[in-house]
Amino acid sequence: MKYRSIAGTFGCLDNAELTFGPGLNVICAPNESGKSTWCALLTALLYGVSTSEKRRLDFLPDKLRFDPWSGKPAFGKLTVEWNGELIDIYRKTNRNGILQEFSAVYAESGEPVPEFTAKNAGEKLTGVSKDVFVRSAFFSGTSLAVSQNDELEKRIAALAGTGEEEVSASAVLSRLGKWANERQYQRRGRIPALAQEIQEYSATLAEIEQENMAALSTKRRLLTLRAQEEAATAAAMAAKRHEVKQNRAKIEAARAELSALETKINAIIEEYGLEGPRGDEDALAEAETALTLANGRQMEEQLAKASLYQASLRLSEWEKQCKPSPFDGLSDDYALEIAEEEYEAVGQDLATRPKRWPFFAGAISAAVATILIVTRFFTETAGILMPLLFIGLALGGIGYGVYTALQAAQRRKNALAVCEKYGTTAPEGILSAAAEYVSQMEERRARIRAREEADQSYMHAAEVATLVANRAEAALAKLDISFDKEAQTVLKRLSAGQTALRQAKLAKMAAEEKLAILEQELSAEQVEMTDSGEEEAVALTAAEAEKARQEAVAARFAVEAEDARHQGRLSHYPDKAELVALLSAKQEELDNAQAELEAITLARSVLEDVSGVLSRRLTPKLSRRAEEIFQTLTHHRYDRIQFEKNWKAQVVSADSKEPREVFYLSAGATEQLYLSLRLALSEVMFEAPLPPLVLDDAFATFDDERLESALALLADMAKTRQILLFTCRQSEADRAEAYGAVRIHL
């Protein structure tokens, strides 16, 4: 396959066109003239532009990066020679996105190429996917240039692993593994959580359905039992009509009993004073609860008050035991500061000694005066003034000495007085007294804090007790009861009265029900006798009929209770329609997560397989060819290239024979190693005829000598394949032209 021409509007290109020749083509143009854009357009025409990529902080997708600057819709045309035919490939912009409309036709006939589609055109022409094409047949200066740092080994591994020098295959696999683990890792992740939620929702729906079916069955049973109860009641009433005469006495007795119960109820109400609000059972229960709580809070208040008293007592006793201190009323820091000053002053005063030199000076002056007088030296020189002068000096020196001695004695006396003030005889005792005072103050503060905490506890307990007591008083007021010591007794009496009244009312209700039944039986008998004049024949006795009725009633009560339980359980379940909608949403979310997990698992498998296949298939052959190219580029400065399993590279120089890691190489040598590896990949990854190579400013760090070798190598390779060399350097283009390259100007 060979490129013949390319044209389009794409990025900075506006209806531009390039025509290529066979062999080595050099396209020379300055920076910002569109060389990289032509390379991007070539790749886009072969493999299309992804519309799913999103803009990120550090990434601008091609669909935005190469949107035409002119504002026109993007389009492109690539003419290639493939299998002896010229084929025109068109991609245009439509509503689906940039370059999303595809067509491929034979250039001469205009007939469509049936086997070419938007997705497979590039792979059909080059024989490889886009990732492999970019890795092995498309060289960019930005992907070759690299600084010497700890990223070098990762870059070497990335060249053969993913084609992106910023992300290695292991990094991609790690990221895919992280995504997979986020969705499911053993029993954790989003998928197990969703499955658990779906299981819970499904179980709840099943429970609701089961409860509905059970409730429906209970309703049907209840209808049957009610019919049976009605029949049993009718039979019982018929049987009782035979015993109406005997029941009339029972009616009278029941009326008497009912009258007695009414009298008893009135007596209880009058005895216990249950008229009005005192008969309210809820108010009584509220008052009992409030009174019990108030009593408890009062007890807590008393305990808190006792604790406060104990804390105050301990503080008072401790203060009585404390001895007065010269530092009383001073802060800790100020007391220590005063002690330090007193300590230094007393130490200096005690260390003061009388000065001796005045005595010595006076003695010497006296001796000189004596000598002058004895020898009569003064009569010959200065007269009587000389002896008088020395005598004055002697008296002055002795007087000053006496003065200093008295002063030293006074300072010592004052220092001892200061020590006596602090109860000590040495200056160190002043510091000890200050330390003792600070310790005493700390103890006092601690005891004061304890008393304040006890006081706060008491105040809080008193406040709570007052609040609860107010509530109890309000509750008792509803019953017209005073909040005093007798309140508990009054409540107990009211409770006993309400219990007795409740029992009497229940007994009255039972008597009324009994009387109503008897009167109903009597009324039925009178109606029967009025209608037929004869008693109705019955199959059961009254007792048997009543037993049958009671059994029917009991059965109905049991089924009604069962129905109430069903309805109660159903009321606690969420709305069935909402639960079904939620279950559907969760199931859809689970399906999406499982589909994502399957896609991630497939991607990991494919990436691992591709990485493994590349390593096993290409490493030996790739190493030999990369060594040959690297030797040619470096003029046999390096003999061998060694690749480890993870594609880390080491080189062996001709002089040392010791393998060196790539970060020992210069930037230019490192780029030459990368170029050797990529050129070797471009040969071993494809079968003949080899597809064209595209190089975009790939020799930026090459010196003149090695650039010459690289161009010679490309010229030799151009004998068997087409090569497009984009460069911004005129010198590079001139040298390539010297090797027979077709020069193309932008």
C-alpha positions in Angstrom: 0.0 0.0 0.0 1.3 3.5 -1.0 -0.1 7.0 -0.3 -0.7 8.9 -3.5 -2.3 12.1 -2.2 -4.2 13.6 0.7 -6.5 16.6 0.9 -9.0 18.1 3.3 -10.1 20.8 5.7 -9.0 19.7 9.1 -7.7 21.9 12.0 -5.5 24.6 10.6 -5.8 23.1 7.1 -8.3 24.7 4.8 -9.0 22.8 1.5 -5.2 21.9 1.4 -3.7 19.1 -0.6 -0.4 17.1 -0.7 0.8 14.7 -3.4 3.3 12.0 -2.5 5.8 10.1 -4.6 7.3 6.6 -4.2 10.2 5.9 -1.9 11.4 8.6 0.5 9.3 11.8 0.6 10.4 14.8 2.7 7.9 17.5 3.6 9.7 20.5 5.0 7.9 23.4 6.6 8.4 25.6 9.7 6.7 25.2 13.0 2.9 25.9 13.2 2.5 25.2 9.5 0.4 22.1 9.8 2.8 19.1 9.6 1.4 17.4 12.7 -2.1 18.2 11.5 -1.4 16.4 8.1 -0.2 13.4 10.1 -3.4 13.5 12.3 -5.6 13.8 9.2 -3.8 10.8 7.6 -4.6 8.7 10.7 -8.2 10.0 10.9 -8.9 9.1 7.2 -7.6 5.6 7.8 -9.2 4.9 11.2 -11.7 7.6 11.8 -12.2 10.1 14.7 -13.6 8.9 18.0 -16.7 10.7 19.1 -16.9 9.1 22.5 -13.7 10.7 24.0 -14.4 13.4 26.5 -12.5 16.5 27.3 -10.5 16.4 30.5 -8.2 18.7 32.3 -5.1 17.4 30.7 -6.6 16.0 27.5 -8.3 17.5 24.4 -9.9 14.9 22.1 -9.3 14.9 18.3 -12.9 15.8 17.6 -12.3 19.2 19.4 -8.6 19.6 18.7 -8.9 19.4 14.9 -12.2 21.1 14.4 -11.5 23.4 11.4 -10.3 26.8 12.3 -12.0 28.2 9.3 -15.4 27.2 10.6 -16.2 25.0 7.6 -17.2 21.4 8.1 -14.2 19.1 8.3 -13.6 16.6 5.4 -10.8 14.6 4.0 -9.8 12.6 1.0 -6.9 10.0 0.8 -5.9 8.4 -2.4 -3.9 5.1 -1.9 -2.6 2.4 -4.2 -3.7 -1.0 -2.9 -3.4 -4.3 -4.6 -2.7 -2.6 -7.9 -5.8 -0.3 -7.7 -6.2 3.3 -6.9 -8.7 3.8 -4.1 -10.2 7.1 -2.9 -11.2 7.2 0.7 -13.6 10.0 1.8 -14.6 11.1 5.3 -16.9 14.0 5.9 -18.6 15.6 8.9 -22.3 14.9 9.5 -24.7 15.3 12.4 -23.0 12.4 14.2 -19.7 14.2 14.4 -16.5 15.2 12.7 -15.5 12.9 9.8 -18.2 10.4 10.6 -19.5 10.0 7.0 -17.4 7.4 5.2 -17.0 6.2 1.6 -14.4 4.3 -0.3 -14.5 4.1 -4.2 -12.2 2.9 -7.0 -10.6 6.1 -8.4 -11.0 5.2 -12.1 -14.6 3.7 -12.0 -16.1 5.4 -9.0 -17.5 2.1 -7.9 -17.6 1.5 -4.1 -15.1 -0.8 -2.6 -17.4 -3.4 -0.9 -15.0 -4.7 1.7 -14.2 -1.3 3.1 -16.2 0.2 6.0 -15.7 3.2 8.3 -14.4 0.8 11.0 -12.2 -1.6 9.0 -10.7 0.6 6.2 -7.5 1.4 8.0 -7.0 -2.2 9.1 -7.7 -3.4 5.6 -5.1 -1.1 4.1 -2.3 -1.4 6.7 -3.1 -4.9 8.0 -3.1 -3.7 11.6 -5.3 -1.9 14.1 -5.0 1.8 14.8 -3.0 1.1 18.0 -0.5 -1.1 16.2 -0.2 1.4 13.3 0.5 4.3 15.6 3.0 2.1 17.5 4.9 0.7 14.5 4.4 2.8 11.4 3.8 6.3 12.7 6.7 8.2 14.5 6.2 11.5 16.2 9.0 13.6 17.6 7.0 14.2 20.8 6.9 10.5 21.4 10.6 10.0 20.8 12.0 12.9 22.8 12.4 12.1 26.5 14.4 13.5 29.3 16.8 11.4 31.4 14.8 10.4 34.5 13.0 7.4 36.1 10.4 7.4 33.3 12.8 6.0 30.7 12.2 2.3 31.6 8.5 2.9 31.5 8.8 4.6 28.1 10.8 1.6 26.6 8.1 -0.8 28.0 5.3 1.4 26.6 6.8 1.5 23.1 6.1 -2.2 22.6 3.3 -2.6 25.1 0.6 0.0 24.3 2.0 2.5 21.8 1.5 5.3 24.2 4.7 6.4 25.9 2.9 7.9 28.8 0.9 4.7 29.8 2.3 1.2 30.0 0.3 -2.0 29.4 0.7 -2.9 33.1 -0.7 0.5 34.1 -3.7 -0.1 31.8 -4.2 -3.6 33.2 -3.9 -2.2 36.7 -6.6 0.5 35.9 -8.8 -2.1 34.3 -8.4 -4.4 37.4 -9.3 -1.5 39.7 -12.4 -0.8 37.6 -13.3 -4.6 37.7 -12.8 -4.7 41.5 -15.0 -1.7 41.9 -17.8 -3.6 40.2 -17.1 -7.0 41.7 -14.3 -8.4 43.9 -15.3 -11.7 45.5 -18.4 -10.7 47.5 -17.7 -7.0 47.4 -18.3 -4.3 44.8 -21.2 -2.7 43.1 -22.5 -5.9 41.4 -22.8 -8.0 44.6 -24.4 -5.0 46.3 -26.9 -4.6 43.5 -27.5 -8.3 43.5 -28.1 -8.3 47.2 -30.5 -5.3 46.9 -32.4 -7.1 44.0 -32.6 -10.2 46.1 -34.0 -8.3 49.0 -36.5 -6.5 46.8 -37.5 -9.7 45.1 -37.9 -11.4 48.4 -40.1 -8.5 49.6 -42.2 -8.7 46.5 -42.6 -12.5 47.0 -43.6 -11.9 50.6 -46.1 -9.3 49.5 -47.6 -11.6 46.9 -47.7 -14.5 49.4 -49.3 -12.2 52.0 -51.9 -11.1 49.5 -52.8 -14.6 48.5 -53.1 -15.6 52.2 -55.3 -12.5 52.9 -57.5 -13.4 50.0 -57.9 -17.0 51.2 -58.7 -15.7 54.7 -61.4 -13.4 53.3 -63.0 -16.4 51.6 -62.9 -18.4 54.8 -64.3 -15.5 56.7 -67.3 -15.2 54.4 -68.0 -18.9 54.9 -67.6 -18.7 58.7 -70.0 -15.7 58.9 -72.6 -17.7 57.0 -72.1 -20.6 59.4 -72.3 -18.3 62.4 -75.5 -16.9 61.2 -77.0 -20.3 60.7 -75.7 -21.4 64.2 -77.2 -18.2 65.7 -80.5 -18.9 64.1 -80.5 -22.5 65.4 -79.6 -21.3 68.9 -82.3 -18.7 68.9 -84.8 -21.3 67.9 -83.7 -23.6 70.6 -83.8 -20.9 73.2 -87.4 -20.2 72.4 -88.2 -23.5 73.9 -86.7 -22.3 77.1 -88.1 -18.8 77.2 -90.4 -19.5 80.1 -87.5 -20.7 82.2 -85.5 -17.7 81.0 -88.0 -15.1 82.2 -86.8 -15.7 85.8 -83.3 -15.3 84.5 -84.3 -12.1 82.9 -85.6 -10.7 86.2 -82.5 -11.9 88.0 -80.3 -10.3 85.3 -82.2 -7.0 85.7 -81.8 -7.1 89.4 -78.1 -7.8 88.9 -77.8 -5.0 86.5 -79.5 -2.6 88.9 -77.2 -3.7 91.7 -74.1 -3.1 89.5 -75.4 0.4 88.6 -75.8 1.1 92.3 -72.3 -0.3 92.9 -70.8 1.9 90.1 -72.4 5.0 91.6 -71.2 4.1 95.0 -67.6 3.6 93.7 -67.7 7.0 91.9 -69.0 8.7 95.0 -66.6 6.9 97.3 -63.4 7.6 95.3 -64.5 10.9 93.9 -64.2 9.8 90.3 -66.5 12.5 88.9 -65.0 14.8 86.2 -61.3 14.6 85.3 -60.4 12.2 88.1 -62.2 9.5 86.1 -59.8 9.9 83.2 -57.5 6.9 83.1 -55.0 8.5 80.7 -54.6 11.6 82.9 -54.1 9.3 86.0 -51.4 7.3 84.1 -49.7 10.6 83.0 -49.8 11.9 86.6 -48.3 8.7 88.0 -45.5 8.7 85.5 -44.7 12.4 86.1 -44.8 12.0 89.9 -42.4 9.0 89.8 -40.0 10.9 87.5 -40.2 14.0 89.8 -39.4 11.9 92.9 -36.4 10.5 91.1 -35.1 13.9 90.0 -35.6 15.2 93.6 -33.4 12.4 94.8 -30.7 13.2 92.2 -30.9 16.9 93.4 -30.4 15.8 97.0 -27.4 13.7 96.0 -25.9 16.6 94.0 -26.5 19.0 96.9 -24.7 16.5 99.2 -21.8 16.4 96.8 -21.6 20.2 96.7 -21.6 20.3 100.5 -18.8 17.8 100.7 -16.7 19.7 98.1 -17.2 23.0 100.0 -16.4 21.3 103.3 -13.2 19.8 101.9 -12.1 23.2 100.5 -12.9 25.0 103.8 -11.0 22.4 105.9 -8.0 22.6 103.5 -7.9 26.4 103.7 -7.9 26.2 107.5 -4.9 23.9 107.3 -2.9 26.2 105.0 -0.3 28.4 106.6 0.0 32.1 105.7 2.7 32.9 103.2 4.5 36.1 102.3 3.3 35.6 98.8 -0.4 35.6 99.7 -2.5 37.5 97.1 0.1 37.1 94.4 -0.2 35.1 91.2 2.1 32.1 90.6 4.3 33.8 88.1 4.6 37.0 90.1 5.4 35.1 93.3 8.2 33.2 91.5 9.4 36.4 90.0 9.5 38.2 93.4 11.2 35.1 94.9 13.9 35.2 92.2 14.5 38.9 92.8 14.7 38.4 96.6 16.9 35.4 96.2 19.4 37.3 94.1 19.3 40.4 96.3 19.8 38.4 99.5 22.6 36.4 98.0 24.4 39.5 96.9 23.9 41.2 100.4 25.2 38.1 102.2 28.2 37.9 99.9 29.1 41.6 100.6 32.4 42.0 102.5 34.2 45.1 103.9 36.7 46.6 101.5 40.3 46.1 102.7 42.2 48.4 100.4 41.2 51.6 102.2 42.8 50.3 105.4 46.0 49.4 103.5 46.0 52.8 101.8 45.5 54.6 105.1 48.3 52.6 106.8 50.7 53.3 104.0 49.8 57.0 104.1 50.3 57.1 107.9 53.7 55.4 107.5 54.8 57.9 104.9 53.6 60.8 107.1 55.6 59.4 110.0 58.7 59.0 107.9 58.4 62.5 106.7 58.0 63.9 110.2 60.9 61.8 111.7 63.3 62.6 108.9 62.2 66.2 108.8 62.2 65.9 105.0 59.4 68.4 104.8 61.5 71.3 106.1 63.7 70.9 103.1 61.2 70.5 100.3 57.5 71.4 100.7 57.4 72.4 104.3 54.7 71.2 106.7 52.1 70.6 103.9 53.5 67.3 102.8 53.1 65.4 106.1 49.7 66.9 106.6 48.6 65.6 103.2 49.6 62.1 104.0 48.0 62.3 107.4 44.8 63.4 105.7 45.1 60.5 103.2 45.6 58.1 106.0 42.6 59.3 108.0 40.4 59.3 104.8 41.4 55.7 103.9 40.8 54.4 107.4 37.4 56.3 107.5 36.3 54.9 104.2 37.3 51.4 105.3 35.2 51.7 108.4 32.3 53.0 106.3 32.4 50.0 104.0 32.6 47.6 106.9 29.5 49.2 108.5 27.7 49.2 105.2 28.5 45.5 104.6 27.3 44.6 108.1 24.0 46.5 107.5 23.4 44.7 104.2 24.0 41.4 105.8 21.6 42.3 108.6 19.0 43.3 106.1 19.5 40.1 104.1 19.0 38.0 107.3 15.8 39.9 108.0 14.5 39.1 104.5 15.3 35.4 105.1 13.6 35.6 108.5 10.5 37.0 106.7 10.3 33.9 104.5 11.0 31.6 107.5 14.5 30.6 106.4 18.2 31.4 107.1 19.5 30.9 103.6 18.5 32.5 100.2 17.5 29.1 98.8 14.7 29.0 101.4 13.0 31.9 99.6 12.8 29.8 96.3 11.5 26.9 98.3 8.8 29.1 99.9 7.8 30.3 96.5 7.6 26.8 95.1 5.6 25.7 98.1 3.2 28.7 97.6 2.8 27.8 93.9 2.0 24.2 94.8 -0.4 25.4 97.5 -2.2 27.6 95.0 -2.5 24.8 92.4 -4.1 22.6 95.1 -6.4 25.4 96.0 -7.5 25.9 92.4 -8.1 22.2 92.0 -10.3 22.1 95.1 -12.1 25.3 93.9 -12.7 23.6 90.5 -14.1 20.5 92.2 -16.4 22.7 94.2 -17.5 24.6 91.1 -18.1 21.4 89.2 -20.2 20.1 92.1 -22.1 23.4 92.2 -22.8 23.2 88.4 -24.0 19.6 88.8 -26.2 20.7 91.7 -27.6 23.6 89.7 -28.3 21.4 86.7 -30.0 18.7 88.9 -32.0 21.4 90.6 -33.1 22.9 87.3 -34.1 19.5 85.9 -35.9 18.6 89.2 -37.8 21.9 89.1 -38.8 21.3 85.4 -39.9 17.8 86.1 -41.7 18.9 89.3 -43.6 21.6 87.3 -44.7 18.9 84.8 -45.8 16.6 87.6 -47.6 19.5 89.3 -49.4 20.3 86.0 -50.3 16.6 85.5 -51.6 16.4 89.1 -53.5 19.7 88.6 -55.6 18.0 85.9 -56.8 15.6 88.5 -57.3 18.4 91.1 -54.5 17.0 93.3 -51.9 19.1 95.1 -48.3 18.4 94.5 -47.2 17.4 98.1 -46.2 14.4 100.1 -49.8 13.1 100.0 -50.0 13.1 96.2 -48.6 9.6 95.9 -51.2 8.3 98.4 -54.0 10.1 96.6 -52.9 8.7 93.3 -52.8 5.1 94.6 -56.4 5.6 96.0 -57.6 7.0 92.6 -55.9 4.1 90.8 -57.6 1.6 93.1 -60.9 3.3 92.6 -60.6 3.4 88.8 -59.7 -0.3 88.8 -62.8 -1.1 90.8 -64.9 1.1 88.6 -63.5 -0.6 85.5 -64.3 -4.0 86.8 -67.8 -3.0 87.8 -68.4 -1.5 84.4 -67.2 -4.7 82.7 -69.5 -6.7 84.9 -72.3 -4.3 84.0 -71.6 -4.7 80.3 -71.6 -8.5 80.7 -75.0 -8.3 82.6 -76.4 -6.0 79.9 -75.3 -8.4 77.2 -76.8 -11.3 79.1 -80.1 -9.4 79.7 -80.2 -8.4 76.0 -79.8 -12.0 74.9 -82.5 -13.2 77.3 -84.9 -10.4 76.3 -84.2 -11.1 72.6 -85.0 -14.8 73.2 -88.2 -13.7 75.0 -89.1 -11.4 72.2 -88.5 -14.1 69.6 -90.8 -16.4 71.5 -93.5 -13.8 71.6 -93.2 -13.2 67.9 -93.3 -16.9 67.1 -96.3 -17.5 69.2 -98.0 -14.5 67.6 -97.2 -15.8 64.1 -97.9 -19.5 64.3 -99.4 -20.0 67.7 -97.1 -23.0 68.1 -93.5 -23.4 69.2 -91.0 -24.0 66.4 -89.6 -27.5 66.2 -85.8 -27.6 66.7 -83.3 -30.4 66.2 -80.9 -29.4 69.0 -81.2 -28.4 72.6 -80.6 -24.8 73.6 -77.2 -25.8 75.1 -76.1 -27.7 72.0 -77.3 -24.9 69.7 -75.5 -22.3 71.8 -72.3 -24.3 71.8 -72.5 -24.6 68.0 -73.0 -20.8 67.7 -70.1 -20.1 70.1 -67.9 -22.3 68.1 -68.9 -20.5 64.9 -68.2 -17.1 66.6 -64.9 -18.3 67.9 -63.9 -19.6 64.5 -64.9 -16.2 63.0 -62.9 -14.3 65.6 -59.9 -16.4 64.9 -60.1 -15.9 61.1 -60.8 -12.1 61.6 -57.7 -12.0 63.8 -55.8 -13.8 61.1 -57.1 -11.4 58.5 -56.1 -8.4 60.7 -52.6 -9.8 61.0 -52.4 -10.1 57.2 -53.5 -6.6 56.7 -51.1 -5.3 59.4 -48.2 -7.1 57.8 -49.2 -5.7 54.4 -49.4 -2.2 55.8 -45.7 -2.4 56.8 -44.5 -3.2 53.3 -43.7 -0.5 50.8 -46.0 0.3 47.9 -45.9 -2.7 45.5 -45.8 -0.5 42.3 -43.0 1.6 43.7 -41.1 -1.5 44.7 -41.6 -3.1 41.2 -40.3 0.2 39.6 -37.3 0.2 42.0 -36.5 -3.4 41.3 -36.6 -2.8 37.6 -34.2 0.2 38.0 -31.9 -1.8 40.1 -32.0 -4.7 37.6 -31.2 -2.3 34.8 -28.3 -0.9 36.8 -27.1 -4.5 37.6 -27.3 -5.4 33.9 -25.3 -2.3 33.0 -22.7 -3.0 35.7 -22.4 -6.7 34.5 -22.0 -5.5 30.9 -19.3 -3.1 32.0 -17.6 -5.9 33.9 -17.7 -8.2 30.9 -16.3 -5.4 28.7 -13.5 -4.7 31.2 -12.8 -8.5 31.5 -12.7 -8.8 27.8 -10.4 -5.7 27.5 -8.0 -7.2 30.1 -8.0 -10.5 28.3 -7.3 -9.0 24.9 -4.6 -6.6 26.3 -2.9 -9.5 28.1 -3.1 -11.7 25.0 -1.8 -9.0 22.7 1.0 -8.1 25.1 2.0 -11.7 25.5 1.8 -12.4 21.8 3.9 -9.4 21.0 6.5 -10.4 23.5 6.8 -14.0 22.4 6.5 -13.3 18.7 8.6 -10.2 18.3 11.3 -10.1 20.9 14.1 -12.3 19.2 13.6 -10.9 15.7 12.9 -7.4 17.1 16.2 -7.5 19.1 18.3 -8.5 16.2 16.9 -5.9 13.8 17.0 -3.2 16.5 20.7 -4.0 17.1 21.5 -3.7 13.4 19.7 -0.3 13.1 21.2 1.0 16.4 24.7 -0.1 15.3 24.2 1.7 12.0 23.0 4.9 13.7 25.8 5.0 16.3 28.6 3.8 14.0 28.9 0.6 16.0 29.4 2.4 19.3 27.1 -0.2 20.8 27.1 -3.9 19.8 24.0 -5.3 21.4 20.6 -4.5 22.8 19.1 -6.7 25.5 15.3 -6.7 26.2 13.9 -8.1 29.4 10.5 -9.7 29.6 8.9 -6.4 30.5 10.6 -4.7 27.6 13.2 -2.8 29.7 16.2 -2.3 27.5 19.9 -2.4 28.2 22.7 -1.7 25.7 26.2 -3.1 25.4 29.0 -0.8 24.2 31.8 -2.0 22.0 34.5 -1.0 24.5 33.1 -2.0 27.9 31.0 -5.1 27.0 29.0 -4.5 30.1 25.2 -3.9 29.7 24.0 -0.5 30.7 20.5 0.7 31.4 19.1 3.4 29.1 19.3 6.2 31.6 23.1 6.1 31.3 22.7 7.2 27.7 22.6 10.8 26.4 19.3 12.2 25.3 20.3 11.8 21.6 21.5 8.2 22.1 18.3 7.4 24.0 16.2 8.8 21.1 18.3 6.8 18.6 17.6 3.7 20.7 13.9 4.4 20.6 14.0 5.0 16.8 15.9 1.7 16.3 13.2 -0.1 18.3 10.4 1.6 16.4 11.9 1.0 13.0 12.5 -2.6 13.9 8.9 -2.9 15.0 7.8 -1.3 11.7 9.4 -4.2 9.9 8.6 -7.2 12.1 5.0 -6.2 12.7 4.0 -6.3 9.0 4.3 -8.8 6.1 5.4 -7.7 2.7 4.6 -5.4 1.0 5.3 -3.2 4.0 3.0 -0.2 4.6 4.4 3.4 4.4 6.2 4.9 7.4 5.3 8.4 8.7 7.9 10.4 10.7 7.0 13.7 12.2 10.1 15.7 13.4 11.7 12.4 14.6 15.3 13.6 14.5 15.2 16.7 16.7 18.0 15.5 19.0 20.3 13.9 16.4 23.7 15.4 15.7 24.9 15.9 12.1 26.8 12.6 11.9 24.0 10.4 13.2 21.4 12.4 11.3 23.3 11.5 8.1 23.3 7.8 9.2 19.6 8.0 9.9 18.7 9.5 6.5 20.9 7.0 4.7 19.1 4.2 6.6 15.7 5.7 5.6 16.8 6.0 1.9 17.8 2.3 2.0 14.5 1.3 3.6 12.6 3.5 1.0 13.7 1.1 -1.7 11.1 -1.4 -0.4 8.5 0.9 1.2 7.2 4.4 1.0 8.4 6.8 3.7 6.9 10.3 4.6 9.4 12.4 6.5 8.0 15.6 8.0 10.6 18.1 9.3 11.0 21.8 10.2 14.7 21.9 9.4 15.9 22.9 5.9 19.3 21.2 6.4 17.6 17.9 7.2 15.4 18.3 4.0 18.5 19.1 1.9 20.3 16.0 3.1 17.3 13.8 2.5 17.0 15.3 -1.0 20.6 14.4 -1.6 19.7 10.8 -0.9 17.0 10.9 -3.6 14.0 12.0 -1.5 11.1 13.7 -3.2 10.8 17.1 -1.7 7.4 18.5 -1.0 6.7 22.1 0.1 3.7 23.1 2.1 
